[in-house]
Amino acid sequence: MVRGGFGIFYSNLITLGGMQSMEINPPNHLRINQSTNAAVPSIVLSQGFAADALTPASARNVTLVSYDRSNKTPTAYQWNLNVQRELPGAVVLEVGYTANRFVNDWRQIDGNPAPAGPGDINSRRAFTTAEVPGSSDLITLANVVRIQKDGWSRYRALQTKVEKRYSKGVSVLASYAWSRTTGLGNFFQNVNDIDAEVAVSDNDRPHHFVASGVWELPFGNGRAVGGNWAGVTNGVLGGWSLSPILTLTSGAPLNLTVNGNPANTGQSDRPNVVGDWHLDNPTPEQWFNTAAFVANDKYTFGNAGRNLLRGPGTFNLDVVLRKSFQVSERVSADLRFESFNATNTTPLGAPNTQVGNPSFGRISSAGAARSNQVALKLYF
C-alpha cells in the first residue's frame, strides 16, 4: 500500500507577552532612573523631584519594542509518502518520508545592534536616539527588541514502523526516525553574517527509536503453563502480562558561549575553534575536548558555529507488570507493578558550554534514578 499527503497550515498572526508588548514604548510607558550621593544627597524627599526630572528627555538607554506589521502569515507546508507492506506472522512494515517547511515564523532579534568595538556600546548602535511621539523630546537608545516574521525551519525524516498485531499473547510496536531539523536562530552574533546563524535547531534529534509491546506471560489457566490451575494458585501466579517501553534518542544540540563579552556588543559571544572537539570516550567530567575552544579576541567575533556540539543521548526502559482479575461478579481489579528507568541508567544533563567557566565541558546534573511503584485499580 502506498499513501501520500500534502497540507498547508497557517499559524497565529498575533504574539504578545510582557516586555515584548509595544505598550512599553514611550509615550505609553517610560522609566527614568534618578540616583543621588549618599554622603551629599542631591535629591531630598521633602523637596520632590526637579521639574524636568521626569520628562522623556531625561530617559537614558531606553529599550524599545518593534513589531513586524507586514501581512505575511506564518505558514507550514507538510508532505509525506509512505509505503506499507504486510509480512508473515501478522507483521506490518511501514517506511516513509516526511517533511515540513515552516516560513514567516515569529522571531526576536536585536533590531539596533552594535558592531564589535571598544567604548560605550550604545554609542555604537545604528540608532542612538529616538523622538518621543507627540513631543520634541529625544531619548537615548539601547537595544530595540524586534519581533519580525522572517524565521524559518526545515524538517526532513526517514520514518519506519514495525507492528506485530496481537497474536498468541504478544504484540509489538517499534518506530525509528532518522531526521534533521534546521533553522534560523533568534540571536545574531554578527548582524553582517546571518548565514552563521543557520544551523540545526534546538529540537534536532537525528535518531529517535521507541519500541513497546505486550507479552502475556504463559502462566495460568488456559495458558501454556498451568493450564489447569485454579483457585489461589491461578489467582497469584496466573494471568500476568509484561509491557516494556524502550526509548533511545540522540542528544540535544549545544550552543557555545564565552564568559564575558569580548566583542563588546552587549550580546553573547561564541568562541574560536582551534582543534578537534570530539572525544573517543567522553565522560561527565569532560564531555568534549575543551582545549579545542578559546575565547574570541577583544572586539572580534568567534568562528564557532551555532549549536556546534551535542549533549548526552537518552536511554530509558520502563516496564509494567500487570494482572487483571475478577474480585466478584460486579467488581474487577487491575494490579500493576511499574518500574520507570528500570535499568537505573543515569540520564545525564547537559555539559557546561561557556568558555572561561571553571565547569566548562563538565556535566553536573542528571535526571531521575529508577522509580518503582505499585498501583491497584478497582472497577465497579
C-alpha positions in Angstrom: 0.0 0.0 0.0 1.3 3.5 -0.9 0.0 6.6 0.7 0.9 10.2 0.5 -0.3 13.6 1.6 0.3 17.3 1.4 -1.1 20.1 3.5 -0.7 23.8 4.1 -1.3 25.1 7.7 -1.4 28.7 8.9 -0.3 29.9 12.4 -1.4 32.7 14.7 -0.7 36.2 13.4 -0.6 37.8 16.9 2.0 37.3 19.5 2.1 39.2 22.8 3.8 38.9 26.1 5.2 41.0 28.9 8.2 43.2 27.9 7.7 42.3 24.3 4.5 44.3 24.0 4.6 47.7 22.2 2.7 49.2 25.1 6.0 49.7 27.0 7.2 52.1 24.3 7.1 55.9 25.1 5.0 57.9 25.5 2.8 55.0 26.9 5.5 53.9 29.3 8.9 55.4 30.3 11.2 54.5 33.1 13.6 57.1 34.4 16.3 56.3 37.0 17.4 59.0 39.4 20.3 58.5 41.8 22.0 60.6 44.4 25.1 60.6 46.5 24.5 59.0 49.9 27.0 61.3 51.6 25.8 64.6 50.0 22.2 63.9 48.8 21.1 65.9 45.8 17.5 64.5 45.9 15.5 65.2 49.1 12.1 63.6 49.6 10.6 66.7 51.1 11.6 68.7 48.0 10.4 66.2 45.5 12.0 65.7 42.0 13.2 68.5 39.9 10.7 70.0 37.4 12.5 68.4 34.4 13.5 65.1 36.1 10.6 63.1 34.8 10.5 64.4 31.3 11.2 61.9 28.4 14.3 63.9 27.6 15.8 62.6 30.9 15.4 59.0 29.9 18.7 57.2 29.1 19.5 53.9 27.3 15.9 53.1 26.6 14.9 49.7 25.2 12.1 49.9 22.5 9.9 47.2 21.1 9.2 46.9 17.4 6.7 44.6 15.7 6.5 43.4 12.2 3.3 44.7 10.8 3.5 43.1 7.4 0.7 40.8 6.1 3.0 37.8 5.9 1.4 34.8 7.6 3.4 32.1 9.4 2.9 29.1 7.2 3.8 25.4 7.4 4.0 23.2 4.3 3.9 19.5 5.2 4.1 16.4 2.9 4.7 12.7 3.3 5.0 9.5 1.3 4.6 6.1 3.0 4.9 2.5 1.7 3.2 -0.2 3.8 3.7 -3.9 3.5 2.2 -6.9 5.4 4.7 -9.5 6.2 4.3 -13.1 7.5 3.5 -13.5 11.2 0.9 -10.7 11.4 3.7 -8.2 11.0 3.2 -4.9 9.2 6.2 -2.8 7.9 5.9 0.9 7.0 8.6 3.1 5.5 8.0 6.7 4.7 9.5 10.1 4.0 8.1 13.1 6.0 8.9 16.8 5.5 7.9 20.1 7.0 8.8 23.6 5.8 7.9 26.5 8.0 8.2 30.1 6.8 7.4 33.6 8.1 7.8 32.4 11.7 7.9 34.9 14.5 11.5 35.6 15.6 13.0 38.0 18.1 16.3 39.8 17.4 18.1 43.0 18.4 16.9 45.5 15.8 19.5 48.0 16.9 22.8 46.1 17.1 26.1 47.5 18.0 29.2 46.4 16.0 32.2 44.9 17.8 34.5 47.6 19.1 35.8 49.4 22.1 33.9 52.0 24.2 30.3 52.6 25.1 28.0 50.0 23.4 25.0 52.3 22.9 27.0 55.0 21.3 28.0 52.5 18.5 24.5 51.3 17.8 22.9 52.0 14.4 20.4 54.4 16.1 21.4 56.3 19.2 18.4 58.5 19.8 14.6 58.5 19.1 12.0 61.2 19.2 9.1 60.6 21.5 5.8 60.8 19.6 3.8 63.9 20.3 6.8 65.9 21.5 10.2 67.1 20.5 11.9 65.2 23.3 14.8 62.9 22.3 15.6 59.8 24.3 18.9 57.9 24.1 18.5 54.3 22.9 19.8 50.9 23.9 18.7 47.8 22.0 15.4 47.5 20.1 13.5 44.3 20.7 12.5 43.5 17.1 9.7 40.9 16.6 9.6 40.0 12.9 8.3 37.3 10.7 11.3 36.1 8.8 12.1 32.9 10.8 12.1 29.5 9.1 12.8 25.9 9.8 13.0 22.7 7.8 12.4 19.1 8.9 13.2 16.0 6.9 12.9 12.5 8.1 13.0 8.9 7.1 10.5 7.1 9.3 10.0 3.4 9.8 7.5 1.5 11.8 7.1 -2.2 12.5 4.0 -3.5 14.1 3.2 -7.1 15.1 -0.5 -7.2 15.7 -1.7 -9.1 18.8 -1.5 -12.9 18.4 -0.5 -15.7 20.7 -0.3 -13.3 23.6 2.2 -11.0 22.0 2.1 -7.6 20.3 5.0 -5.3 19.4 5.2 -1.7 18.0 8.5 -0.2 17.1 9.3 3.0 15.3 12.5 4.7 14.2 13.1 8.2 12.7 16.3 9.4 11.1 15.8 13.1 10.8 17.4 16.6 10.5 15.8 19.9 11.6 17.5 23.1 10.6 16.5 26.7 11.0 17.5 30.3 11.7 18.2 31.2 15.3 16.7 34.1 17.2 20.1 35.5 18.1 22.7 37.1 15.8 26.3 37.2 17.0 27.2 39.3 14.0 24.4 41.0 12.1 26.6 41.1 9.0 27.0 37.3 8.9 23.4 36.0 9.2 24.4 32.7 7.5 26.4 31.8 10.6 23.2 31.5 12.5 21.7 28.8 10.2 22.3 25.5 11.9 20.5 22.5 13.4 17.6 23.6 15.5 17.5 23.3 19.3 15.0 20.4 19.0 17.0 18.4 16.4 17.3 14.8 17.3 18.9 12.8 14.4 18.0 9.4 15.8 14.8 8.5 17.7 13.8 4.9 18.4 10.8 3.8 20.5 9.6 0.2 21.0 6.8 -1.1 23.1 5.0 -4.3 23.5 2.7 -6.5 25.5 3.6 -10.1 26.4 1.0 -12.2 28.2 3.2 -14.5 30.3 2.5 -18.2 29.6 1.4 -18.9 33.2 -2.2 -19.5 34.3 -5.5 -21.0 33.5 -5.8 -21.5 29.7 -2.1 -20.8 29.0 0.9 -23.0 28.1 2.0 -23.5 31.8 -0.6 -24.1 34.4 -3.5 -24.5 32.0 -5.5 -26.3 34.7 -4.6 -24.1 37.6 -7.5 -22.8 39.7 -8.2 -21.0 42.9 -5.4 -19.4 44.9 -2.6 -20.8 42.6 -4.0 -19.3 39.5 -5.0 -16.1 41.3 -1.5 -15.5 42.4 0.7 -16.9 39.6 -1.6 -16.7 36.6 -2.9 -14.0 34.3 0.2 -11.7 34.3 1.4 -9.6 31.4 4.6 -7.7 30.8 4.7 -4.4 28.9 8.1 -2.7 28.3 8.7 0.7 26.6 12.2 1.3 25.3 13.3 4.8 24.2 16.6 5.7 22.5 17.2 9.3 21.4 20.1 11.4 20.2 21.3 14.2 22.5 20.2 17.8 22.1 22.4 20.4 20.3 24.5 22.6 22.5 25.5 26.2 21.7 28.8 27.5 22.9 29.2 30.9 24.6 32.1 32.9 26.1 32.3 34.2 29.7 32.0 37.9 29.4 31.6 39.8 26.1 35.0 40.2 24.4 33.3 41.6 21.3 31.7 44.3 23.4 28.3 44.3 21.7 26.1 43.6 24.6 25.3 40.2 23.2 26.6 36.7 23.9 29.8 35.7 22.0 30.8 32.4 20.6 34.4 31.2 20.9 37.0 30.3 18.3 37.6 26.7 17.2 41.2 25.8 17.4 41.1 22.0 17.4 39.0 18.8 17.2 36.4 18.8 20.0 35.5 15.1 19.6 36.5 12.6 22.3 36.5 8.8 21.8 35.3 8.2 25.3 33.5 11.3 26.7 32.8 11.3 30.4 30.7 13.5 32.7 34.0 15.2 33.8 34.9 16.1 30.2 32.1 15.6 27.7 34.2 17.1 24.8 37.7 18.3 24.2 37.7 21.7 25.9 41.1 22.6 24.6 39.5 22.8 21.1 37.9 26.2 22.0 39.3 29.5 23.1 37.7 32.8 23.8 37.4 35.2 20.9 39.8 38.1 20.8 38.6 41.5 22.1 36.4 43.4 19.6 36.1 40.4 17.3 33.5 37.6 16.7 34.3 33.9 17.3 34.2 31.4 14.4 32.3 28.6 16.2 29.0 27.8 14.6 25.7 27.8 16.3 24.7 24.5 18.1 28.0 23.0 17.2 28.1 20.4 20.0 25.6 17.7 21.1 24.7 16.6 24.6 24.1 13.1 26.0 21.5 10.9 24.4 18.6 9.2 26.1 18.4 5.5 27.0 15.3 4.7 29.0 13.4 1.5 29.8 10.0 1.5 31.6 8.5 -1.8 32.5 4.9 -2.6 33.7 3.9 -6.0 35.2 0.2 -6.2 35.1 -2.6 -8.5 36.3 -6.3 -8.2 35.8 -8.7 -10.3 37.8 -12.2 -10.6 38.9 -12.9 -9.9 42.5 -16.6 -10.6 42.4 -19.4 -10.7 39.8 -19.6 -6.9 39.8 -16.1 -5.9 40.8 -12.8 -6.4 38.9 -9.3 -5.2 39.6 -6.1 -4.1 37.9 -2.9 -4.7 39.8 0.2 -3.1 38.4 3.9 -3.1 39.3 5.6 -0.2 37.4 9.3 0.5 37.1 10.4 3.8 35.5 14.1 3.8 34.3 14.1 0.1 35.1 17.8 -0.3 34.3 18.7 2.7 36.5 20.7 4.2 33.7 21.8 7.7 34.7 20.1 10.2 32.5 22.9 12.8 32.2 22.2 16.5 31.9 23.9 18.9 29.5 27.5 19.9 30.0 28.6 23.5 30.7 29.3 25.2 27.3 30.7 28.6 28.4 34.4 29.1 27.6 36.1 30.6 30.6 33.8 29.0 33.1 35.6 26.7 35.6 33.0 24.0 34.8 33.4 24.2 31.0 32.8 20.8 29.5 31.6 19.2 32.7 28.2 17.6 33.3 27.0 18.5 36.8 23.3 17.4 36.6 21.3 14.3 36.0 17.7 13.2 35.7 15.7 10.9 38.0 17.0 7.5 39.0 14.9 4.3 38.9 11.5 4.7 40.4 9.2 1.8 41.3 5.5 1.9 42.3 2.6 -0.4 42.9 -0.9 0.6 41.8 -4.3 -1.1 42.3 -7.4 0.0 40.5 -10.9 -1.3 41.2 -13.7 -1.3 38.7 -17.3 -1.4 39.8 
